[in-house]
Amino acid sequence: MINHLRGILDGKSMDSAIIDAGGVGYKVFIPLSTSEKLPSLGKEIKLFIVESVAMYGGSTSYYGFLAEEERDIFNLLKDEVPGAGAKKALEYLDKITKSLPDFRHSIIHKDVSILTGLFGFTKKTAEKIMIALKDKIGEVKISGTEKWVERKKASTPQSEAIAGLVALGYKEMYAYSAVEKISDNGGAELSVEEIIRQALKYI
């Protein structure tokens, strides 16, 4: 079983990467969130791997992740959520990587509103994931702290801007993502009005 691949990034697309490891090119399927973080072609990269063997035909597919905790969440989704499978688990993970700590919090505290508002799951899918993982999520080591939960507790320009965007009719997950980008790009000290103005360019 392959634990990880370390090699040269020989090709990449929105959903896969080609890793040249020891002269062998491995096609690895990845979530969009990983694709956006890949280095330029020709650079060295390390991906943590999950092997998945097709039920019919016996072909093996590889799924890769930049962090072990992402791989652990992927395995949970694939193995525990009814009807998920590897490709669906990859789609779920792409939403969840917005904030793994917030995802864990939502499962442990049975907060469907975070799963639907922040991660964009439908209520039906959110409830299915929550029920499937409620006794398993505690076993996964996840680094970092909750961003969304803490912002909702505190009255900050960012939380007020998100609330303002939602009041304008934008979905919570898009409002959160836009405000997060502004904060990451040095806009942490902006006023509520300026954050909303800039966020409208991202949404």
Disulfide bonds with the S-S distance in Angstrom:
none
